[in-house]
């Protein structure tokens, strides 16, 4: 689960990228019961689930942002593919934390963190048994994301129950 103060241009079906490689997709999104934040449910393909760690950082990779300063206008975008498709991107620092549980909640940031392009953790990914040209496996692991300033933790419980039938599992 990703949690943010606003959804931005993220839509259901948008891609989730790691190093500009599609590793999952946005399953759904919704306003929390207190209307103070938005929850965005993403599914990461099982073979890439190990990339998501306790210290992984997620950001909105949809659209374009710009900064105007003394040095001029700087336009920022993810890859051309993410600009066209929209979506979410994530990165893990050089020293990856513990593997994130499927029910983890992460903050969704508006922009890529500085220096994250230089992060290069060594993390083994799952099986590559699929034949070249075949469709990737269906996403199986669900990963969640929480914005610290979004209010109390009760605000996300309705969203969790919406997708997990209120059983408390993931």
C-alpha positions in Angstrom: 0.0 0.0 0.0 1.3 3.4 -0.9 -0.1 6.4 1.0 0.0 10.0 -0.2 -1.7 13.3 0.5 -3.1 13.2 -3.1 -3.3 10.7 -5.9 -1.9 13.0 -8.6 -2.1 11.4 -12.1 -1.8 7.8 -10.9 -4.5 5.5 -12.3 -5.5 1.9 -11.9 -3.5 -0.2 -14.3 -0.5 2.2 -14.3 2.9 0.5 -14.2 5.3 0.2 -11.3 8.9 0.6 -12.3 12.3 -0.4 -10.9 15.2 1.0 -12.9 12.7 1.8 -15.7 11.7 -1.9 -15.9 8.1 -2.7 -15.3 7.8 -4.9 -12.2 4.2 -4.5 -11.2 1.1 -2.3 -11.5 -1.4 -0.1 -9.7 -4.3 -2.3 -8.6 -6.6 0.4 -7.1 -6.7 3.7 -5.3 -9.1 5.4 -2.9 -9.6 8.2 -0.4 -9.2 7.2 3.2 -12.3 7.5 5.5 -11.0 10.7 7.1 -10.4 12.2 3.6 -6.9 13.3 4.7 -4.9 11.0 2.4 -5.2 8.5 -0.5 -4.2 4.9 -0.5 -2.8 3.3 -3.6 -2.6 -0.5 -3.8 0.1 -1.8 -6.0 1.0 -5.4 -7.0 4.6 -6.4 -7.5 5.2 -9.5 -9.7 6.3 -12.3 -7.3 9.7 -12.7 -9.0 10.5 -9.0 -8.2 9.1 -8.9 -4.7 12.5 -9.2 -3.1 13.4 -5.7 -4.5 11.0 -4.1 -2.0 12.7 -3.7 1.3 11.9 -1.9 4.6 13.9 1.2 3.4 12.6 1.2 -0.2 11.4 4.6 -1.4 8.4 5.0 -3.8 7.6 8.1 -5.9 5.1 9.3 -8.4 6.7 8.7 -11.8 3.7 10.1 -13.8 4.0 13.3 -15.7 6.6 16.0 -15.7 7.8 18.4 -13.1 9.8 21.6 -13.5 11.9 23.9 -11.3 12.7 27.5 -12.1 15.7 28.9 -10.4 18.7 31.2 -10.8 20.3 28.6 -13.1 17.3 28.4 -15.4 14.4 26.1 -16.0 14.9 22.4 -15.3 12.4 19.9 -16.5 12.3 16.5 -14.8 10.7 13.3 -15.9 11.3 9.6 -15.5 11.8 7.6 -18.7 9.9 8.4 -21.8 8.0 5.2 -21.3 6.9 6.3 -17.8 5.9 9.7 -19.1 3.6 8.0 -21.7 2.3 5.3 -19.4 2.3 7.0 -16.0 2.9 5.1 -12.8 5.0 4.7 -9.8 8.8 4.1 -9.5 10.8 2.8 -6.6 14.4 2.4 -5.5 16.3 0.7 -2.7 19.4 2.2 -1.0 22.8 0.5 -1.3 22.3 -1.2 2.0 18.9 -2.8 1.7 16.8 -3.3 4.7 14.8 -6.4 5.5 12.5 -7.8 2.9 9.2 -6.0 3.2 6.1 -8.0 4.2 3.2 -8.1 1.7 1.1 -5.9 4.0 3.8 -3.1 4.3 2.7 0.5 4.0 5.1 3.1 2.4 4.9 6.8 1.8 4.5 7.9 -1.9 6.7 10.9 -2.6 6.0 13.4 -5.4 9.5 13.1 -6.8 12.5 10.8 -7.0 14.9 11.2 -4.0 18.2 12.9 -4.8 21.0 10.5 -5.5 18.6 7.5 -5.8 19.8 6.9 -9.4 23.2 6.1 -7.9 21.8 3.5 -5.5 23.0 0.0 -6.6 22.1 -2.6 -4.1 22.8 -6.2 -4.9 19.4 -8.0 -4.5 18.7 -11.4 -6.1 15.5 -11.5 -8.0 13.2 -14.5 -8.5 13.1 -17.1 -11.2 13.4 -16.2 -14.9 11.9 -19.4 -16.1 9.5 -17.7 -18.5 10.3 -18.1 -22.1 11.5 -15.1 -24.0 8.5 -13.3 -25.5 6.0 -14.8 -23.1 3.7 -12.7 -20.9 5.1 -11.9 -17.4 3.6 -13.7 -14.4 0.6 -12.1 -12.8 1.5 -9.9 -9.9 1.1 -11.8 -6.6 2.7 -9.8 -3.8 0.9 -6.7 -2.7 3.0 -3.9 -1.2 1.6 -0.8 0.6 2.9 2.7 1.1 2.3 5.3 3.9 2.9 9.1 4.0 4.0 10.1 7.5 1.9 13.3 7.6 -1.3 11.6 6.5 -2.9 11.3 9.9 -3.4 8.4 12.3 -2.9 4.8 11.4 -6.7 4.2 11.7 -7.1 6.0 8.4 -5.7 3.1 6.4 -7.6 0.3 8.0 -10.8 0.7 5.9 -8.6 0.4 2.8 -6.9 -2.7 4.0 -10.2 -4.4 4.7 -11.6 -3.4 1.3 -9.0 -5.6 -0.4 -8.5 -8.3 2.2 -12.1 -8.9 3.2 -11.5 -7.7 6.7 -9.6 -10.9 7.6 -6.6 -8.9 8.8 -4.3 -10.9 6.5 -2.6 -9.8 3.4 
